[in-house]
Amino acid sequence: MGHTELRQKLAWWPLEAIRQRVTLADQLPPFTAEQTARDVQHHLQSVGIDHPVFTDSALQAGHDGSQGIARRLNTWARKYLLAAYAAQSPLVDDTVVATAIHARQWAGMVSS
């Protein structure tokens, strides 16, 4: 399982020898909004959290910002959980998302 970018780079002729050594390649398609919500809930449950942490609109923002790509979604969730902690908010809601986006834009990072 790899990144789309890796697959594109391995298609480059000078990397032919490396590509020949890859025995199995697969790519996870982007999640739907429903799959995004289930994935986040699964991760929370796996660490013993059994109550809602993200509002529906925050989950939608996460899905939109990550474009449903699992790696980006995990990064998004960690950043907004940290923002909620910094704001001493028990819930990742629209306010936490907006604050975190503003902080990332101020720091020169992408908005999602």
TORMI-804284 format. One record per residue (C-alpha): residue in one letter; residue number from 1; y, z, x. Coordinates in steps of 0.001 Angstrom, whole numbers, plus 500000, padded with zeros to 6 digits. Last residue first. Layout:
> type|seq|yy|zz|xx
> A|NUM|Y|Z|X
...
//
This chain:
> type|seq|yy|zz|xx
> S|112|521763|505802|492797
> S|111|525330|505191|493972
> V|110|524733|503908|497479
> M|109|525993|506088|500315
> G|108|529514|506276|501728
> A|107|529667|510092|501696
> W|106|532112|509987|498794
> Q|105|529682|507701|496940
> R|104|526875|510208|497496
> A|103|529047|513082|496271
> H|102|530081|511123|493164
> I|101|526453|510276|492409
> A|100|525514|513945|492788
> T|99|528284|515087|490464
> A|98|527397|512452|487864
> V|97|523692|513385|487992
> V|96|524467|517107|487712
> T|95|526755|516494|484732
> D|94|524274|514155|483042
> D|93|521505|516752|483239
> V|92|519181|518143|485872
> L|91|518491|521579|484416
> P|90|518390|525120|485816
> S|89|521920|524592|487144
> Q|88|523060|526601|490137
> A|87|525309|523664|491098
> A|86|523650|523526|494529
> Y|85|520235|523793|492854
> A|84|521101|520979|490459
> A|83|522240|518824|493404
> L|82|518980|519575|495225
> L|81|517006|518527|492163
> Y|80|519175|515424|492070
> K|79|518375|514485|495637
> R|78|514658|515196|495313
> A|77|514381|513140|492107
> W|76|516177|510126|493602
> T|75|513982|510107|496708
> N|74|510852|510264|494547
> L|73|512194|507479|492337
> R|72|512988|505317|495361
> R|71|509403|505559|496596
> A|70|508038|504944|493085
> I|69|510113|501841|492340
> G|68|511185|502015|488697
> Q|67|514549|500379|489423
> S|66|515326|503598|491313
> G|65|518788|503966|489791
> D|64|517681|502841|486345
> H|63|514643|505104|486321
> G|62|516636|508018|487638
> A|61|519405|507423|485116
> Q|60|516757|507296|482383
> L|59|515336|510584|483648
> A|58|518841|512076|483551
> S|57|519261|510797|479972
> D|56|515985|512394|478909
> T|55|517028|515703|480459
> F|54|515295|516722|483678
> V|53|513803|520183|484319
> P|52|511590|520571|481246
> H|51|509139|523487|481488
> D|50|505715|523687|483131
> I|49|506645|523931|486793
> G|48|503546|524809|488824
> V|47|503946|522499|491815
> S|46|501638|519831|490351
> Q|45|503421|520219|487020
> L|44|506704|519039|488550
> H|43|505035|516034|490164
> H|42|503310|515115|486893
> Q|41|506570|515462|484962
> V|40|508301|513066|487379
> D|39|505450|510564|487045
> R|38|505377|510849|483246
> A|37|509130|510213|482991
> T|36|508882|507197|485316
> Q|35|505897|505859|483370
> E|34|507983|505954|480178
> A|33|510914|504170|481870
> T|32|508489|501493|483105
> F|31|507294|501859|486656
> P|30|507747|499132|489267
> P|29|504578|497376|490431
> L|28|502509|499047|493147
> Q|27|501708|496555|495905
> D|26|498364|496014|497532
> A|25|497082|495033|500938
> L|24|493638|495440|502438
> T|23|492284|494372|505805
> V|22|495534|494119|507731
> R|21|494469|492968|511195
> Q|20|495415|489343|510543
> R|19|498955|490473|509674
> I|18|499305|492031|513132
> A|17|498274|488824|514884
> E|16|500573|486717|512675
> L|15|503640|488799|513568
> P|14|505341|485925|515448
> W|13|504933|483766|512277
> W|12|506899|485976|509855
> A|11|504722|486813|506840
> L|10|504433|490352|508209
> K|9|508155|490761|507618
> Q|8|507873|489854|503947
> R|7|504967|492247|503385
> L|6|506895|494985|505139
> E|5|509938|494365|502933
> T|4|507804|494646|499812
> H|3|506784|498084|501015
> G|2|503244|499017|501544
> M|1|500000|500000|500000
//
